[in-house]
Structure formats: C-alpha cells, structure tokens
C-alpha cells in the first residue's frame, strides 16, 4: 500500500478538480453522496496537493495578509482620567 504522500504526488490537476468539486457539493461525479470520512479525506488530499502545486494565495482557506482588528480600535481609558483632581 502506498503512503499518503505518494498518493498525493499521483493526483493530477483533473483529479484535484474532481475532488474539489466533490467536497464543495458533497457528491461524487456519479451523484453518490460523500460520507463524512470521504469528505474529510478528500479535503486533506486537496490541501496537501495545493501545498505542493499552488502558490499560497490560490490555496483553500487563504485569507491574505490579516491585521488584528484591535490595532485600529481606540479604547478609551476609563480607569485613569487625565483631568482627575487629586
């Protein structure tokens, strides 16, 4: 039996597209529904293939450069007011 990595190296772009469509719609090309295990394994195979064959910005789940939203939010200082009388 071949390893997972060997299996991934044998995936053609056509097989990749078929796996991707099956995961997206939940059905194989013959109309049979994917089981939860088939969907999980197909998604793992897709992601592994993408790592070896696609630039990062074309891979499943790529979200681009993200900046933490809290960096742009001004938080008021309610504990220590600068105009407080001592």
N, C-alpha and C positions, 0 to 999 in steps of 0.2 A: 504494500500500500504506500502510495506517495505521500509526502508531507504536505502540510498546508501551503508552505512557501512554493513548493514545486507545482502544486495545483494553481496557485496564483500566477506563476510565470507562464502557464499554459492558457490563460484566459486571453482571448483575442478581443479587440475592440468591439466586435459584433456580439460576443458572449457578454462582455461587460454591459453593453447597451440593453441586452435582453434581461440581465439580472437587475439592472437599474429600473427598467420598466416594471418588472415583476414586483419589486419592492414598493414602487410608487403606487401601483394599482391593487396590489395584494393578490394577483393572479398570474399564473404561468401563461405563456402564449397560447396554450391549448384550452384555456378557460378554467382550469382547476385552481382552486384557492390554495394559497401558500399556508402552510401551518406556521405557528409561531416560531418553531425551531428553524424551518426553512427560511423564513423572513430574516431571522437573526443571523443565520449562517451566510445568507446571500448578502446582507448588508456588510458583514465582516469582510467577505470576499471583495465586495465593491470598494470598500475603504482601503484595503490592503493593495488592490490593483491600482487605485488612484495614487497612492503614495509612490508607487514605482513608475507611474506613467503620465501623471498630470502635474502641471505646475500648481503650487499651493492654492492660488486664487481660483482654480477650477475644480477643487475637490469638494465633496459633500461636507456640508457644515461650515464652510469657510465664511467668516463674517467680516473680514477685512480688519484693518487696524482699529482697535476699540480704545476709547478713552473713558476712564471711570467718570460716570456722571456726577459724582460728588465733588469732583475737582472744580466744576463750573458753578456750583451752588454756593451762594454766600449765606453762611449760617450766622444769624445774629447772636451776639454774646449777651445772654440774658442773666448770667450769674454775676458778672462783674461789669458794672456800668462805669464808663469813664467820667461821667458827670456826677457821680455819687458824692455826697457830702460826708466827710469823716469827722 
